[in-house]
Amino acid sequence: MGAPSALPLLLLFACCWAPGGANLSQDGYWQEQNLELGTLAPLDEAISSTVWSSPDMLASQDSQPWTSDETVVAGGTVVLKCQVKDHEDSSLQWSNPAQQTLYFGEKRALRDNRIQLVKSTPHELSISISNVALADEGEYTCSIFTMPVRTAKSLVTVLGIPQKPVISGYKSSLREKDTTTLSCQSSGSKPAAQLTWRKGDQELHGESTRIQEDPNGKTFTVSSSVTFQVTREDDGADIVCSVNHESLKGADRSTAQRIEVLYTPTAKIRPDPPHPREGQKLLLHCEGRGNPVPQQYVWEKEGSVPPLKVAQESALIFPFLNKSDSGTYGCTATSNMGSYKAYYTLNVNDPSPVPSSSSTYHAIIGGIVAFIVFLLLILLIFLGHYLIRHKGTYLTHEAKGSDDAPDADTAIINAEGGQSGGDDKKEYFI
């Protein structure tokens, strides 16, 4: 009795454990599937995954549902869509990674207000999950209860949004040519984010991003450091650490650290007015630049032993310039970072008048008037020439009586200026 009762079990075992997960084809041969050797699938999985290639079963392949994998940012909403061509009078069902039924057709099975029905027809079952958390990640199953049961998997990947990066390691101030190291850290990203550095618009090459898993076992903390030497041009510059991650969808998430650089002062001398003349008032401005800004200015003139008196902040004032004021002047700007001396050579010009704006205006008006007079003279010359050419031509008309109108026979043009044989005579100038 033991041997006959064991035969069905051996046949079932051979069917489920056939090498390579083989299935019997329509012509009686085994077809390979992707199953590991030496593994025994549960009975319900064996029934649902074993497909006999008989004509009836080939026609029922239209009952195989299909889905798609989805990626969603934590806090967002994901839609799971399952479709089937031939439902065979059966309903579709969605289950979560814990194999809890979410929806069976249009009927809610799990009380979670985040999960809502989007569409339910015999050929489609779509649901949405809002405010997605990292714990919602996993493989969701769409099932249709035909014979055998057919399933489709949808892998939901939840992206962890990285937190705003934090920069550390900055001191209160740096001196010119100092070398400094700044560190940047951001946590909560999934998968691990990448960190980049820049100074203004210039990229800084920091060390490779270090990755550490967070205690929740799902997200990661990333960190990076950058080392560089500062110059006076870096005073007031922003050192920016940015986090790059697919969950940000191109949005900028960065932190800036403004640095202060202390450096020795510089200075230059600016005259006001730019071209001084004898008798004018002159101010020589000593313009200092540095961090900190120079607070002390000392003026000197080459060949003069005592320092000159500064009357207005950093400016040297000459109330009335003389030729004797010409020479080379020096201004020393001093701060607690050091000193800098600038030079200016003063040449006092003669007190010759400089054309003013009013005299320039009068000159323009005079030029316009002269041009108009010139045009009038040209016009008069042409008019006189015209009159001279036509002078001495006359039209003479002799009238016989006061009541008779002259006709063509009695009107005579006399080029010599005279006509005999008549008492009344009229002359016409042409």
Disulfide bonds with the S-S distance in Angstrom:
Cys82-Cys142 1.85
Cys184-Cys241 1.96
Cys286-Cys331 1.94
